[in-house]
Amino acid sequence: MRVGAVMRTAARTFLSNTWQILAVAAVVALTIVVAEVISDNVVDPRNDALSIGGTLSVEAISLFGTILLAGFLCRLVGEQTRQGGAAHGGNVTIAVVLRSLPWISLVAADILFAVLMVAGLLLLVVPGLIAVTLFGLVAPAIEIEGRSALSGLRRSARLVRRHFWTVALLVTLPQIGLALAESLLPTPHGALHIAEVIVVRVVVLAPLEAAITLILVALCYRLIDLDAPAPASG
């Protein structure tokens, strides 16, 4: 598999839709940060019901935002792929993505993916990393091919199996680096820490997450092409 072709597809998509991508990524990141700030600073931690509700609300908003951003980027890459790399994603809007995403399948797949990852990490770190890599393409596989959650997980594993180290290098390692960077940020208590978290998450990490997701989607498209049966000769 030509890694350069995947990177060029992701780069063309970004350059053709730079401000659109940055705007969506920033809004998603800001929404998640604001939810975290409210949960950490407004909700009374002594009230168990409110505390649990706040935590679950933040997780739901984060899940919704992540799926929305990935779905938006998947549509943009799809436009580039269908039109030979010269397309501008003017027809890809948040409203269109919101209406057309297979939300139930994507949410179910994300939950199953998290369960598999945690199970792998509980066994040992290595099985967890293997699970993250094998099932890392589940979301674009579901959207591109219209699959269910379980079918998307199986499809991701099939696509990744023969290109495991390429997927680990292009997707898993950057995602781990992004997660580590987020984990190093201070808890958003106090004006200074809140401002620091907002700036880093929105200005620095959000564009990085968008770039990693673009590469993931472009890679999924490429692996689907490679897995397609060869046309019959004669």
N, C-alpha and C positions, 0 to 999 in steps of 0.2 A: 504494500500500500504506500502511495506517495504522500508523505506527510506534508510536503510543500503545497500540494494541491488543496489539502484541508485548510492550511493556514491562509492561503490566498483567498479561498472562499470566505473565510471568516473576516479577513481584512477588507475585502471588497464590500462585504455587507456593512461593516462598520463605517467605512469611509463614505459609502453612498447614503447612509442614514445616521450620521454621527450625532446630530443634535437631537434627533428623535429618540435614539437609543439612550443617550445620556440623560435626557429629560425623564424618560420612563424609569430608568434605573434609579435616578435621584429621588423621584417621588415615592417609589416603592421603599427605598431605604429610609427616607425621612418618615414615612408613615409607620414603619416598624419601630424606628427609634422613639418616636413620640409615644407609641403604645407602651414601650418598655419604660420610658420615663414616667408616664402616668401610673403604671403598675407599681413601680418602685418607690414613687414619691407621694402619691395621692392615696392609694389603697392602704388601709390600715392592716399591717401584718398580724395584728392580734385578732383580727376577725378572720377565722379560718375560711368561711364561705367566700368572703370577698377576696381573700388572698388567692385561693384556688381558682376562683372565677377570673381574677386578673391575669394569673399565669396562663390559664387556658385561652383567654382572649388574645394574649400576646402571641402564643403559639399558633392560633388560628389565623391571625393577621399575617404572621410571618409565612405560614404555609400558603395562604392565598396570594400574597405578594410574590413569593418565589415562583409559584406556578404561573401567575400572570406574566411576569417578566420572561420566563422561559418560553411560554407560549407565544408571546409577542416576537421574541427573537427567532423562534422556529419558523414563524410565518415569513419573516424578513429573509431568512436564509432560503426558504422555499421559493420565494419570488426570484432571488438571485439564481438559484439552480435551474428553475424552469425557463428563465429568459436569458440564459447564457452568460450570467455575470454582469449584465449591463443595467439591471433593473433598479429603480428607486422604489422603495416601499411605500409609495404614496397611498396605495389602496389598503395598506395594513394599518388599521387604527385600533386603539384600545377598545372602542365600542364593539368593533367586529370581533376582536379576540375574546372579549367578555362573553359575547353571545354564542360563539361557536366552539369554544374549548370543551372537550369532554371532561368536565369537572369531576364527576363522580369517579371515573376511572383513574384520573390523575391523582386525586386525593387518596383513593384506596391504594394506588401504587406507591405513593410517597410514604404512607403509613407502613405498608408491608416492607418497603425498602429499609425504613428506619428499624423495624423489628429485626430484619435479617442482619443489618449492620451491628446492632447492639448484641444480638446473639453471637455473632462472630467475634466481637471484641471481648465478650465474656469468656469465650473459649480461650482465645489468645489474640494478640494484636494482629498477627498475620492472617488468620481466617477472616477477621473483620475487614482488613484491607482488600482481601480477595473478593469479599462480598460487595464492597463499595465499587470495585472496578467492574466486576461481572454485571452488576445490575445498574451501573451508572448511566446507561443510555435508555432507561425505561421510559422516561417522560417523552423524549422526542420520538421514540419508537411507537408509543401509544398515539401521539398526535399525527405523525406522518402516515401511519398505516391503519389508523382507526381501530386499535386493539383494546381489549379489556385490560384490567390491571395485571392479572395472572399471565395472560398472553404476552403482555408487554415485558414482564420480567423474564419470561422464557426467551422472548425474541432478543432482548438485550444480551442475555447470556450467550445465545447462539452467535450474535454478531461479534461479541467481544472475544470469544474463546480463541479464535485463531490469530487475534491481534492484541492479546492481553497486554503486553508490555508497551505497545504504542498507546493504548488507551490509558494505561497507568501513568505514562509520562505526560501525555497531553491533557488529561482530565483529572485523574485522582490526585497526583502530587500538587497541582495548583489549587485544587479544592481544599486539600489538607492545609496548605500554606495560608489560604484565605481564612479558614476556620481558626488556625492558630493566631493569626493577626487579630481577629475579632475577640478571641479569648483574652488577649493581652490588654484590651481596653479597660479603663476603670469602670466601676459600677457608676451609673449616671445619678450620683447624689451631689447636690450642690451645683451652683451656676457654672463654675469653671469646668467641672467634669462633664456636665451635660453638654456644654458648648464643644468640648474636646471630642466627645463621642459623636455628636452630630456632624462635626466637620470631617472627622476621619471616616465615618461610615458613609456619608453622602458624597464627599468630594474625592476620597481616595479608594475606598473599598467597593463602592457601588460600580464605578467603571470597570474595576478589575473583575468583579463578579459577572458583569455583562460580557466582558471579553472571554472569560472562561466558558460561559454558557454558549457564546457564539461558536467557539471551537468545538464544544461538545456536540452541538447540533450539526455543524458542518461535517464532523467526523461520523455522526450517525447516518447522514445522507450518503456519505462515501461508502460506509460499510454495507449499507443496504444495496447500493449499486453493485458492490463486489460480490454480494451474496446472491444476486439475481441469477437465475439459470441462463446459461449461454444460449443464444438463439440457434435454432436448428439449422444446419447447413443444407444446401441443396434446395 
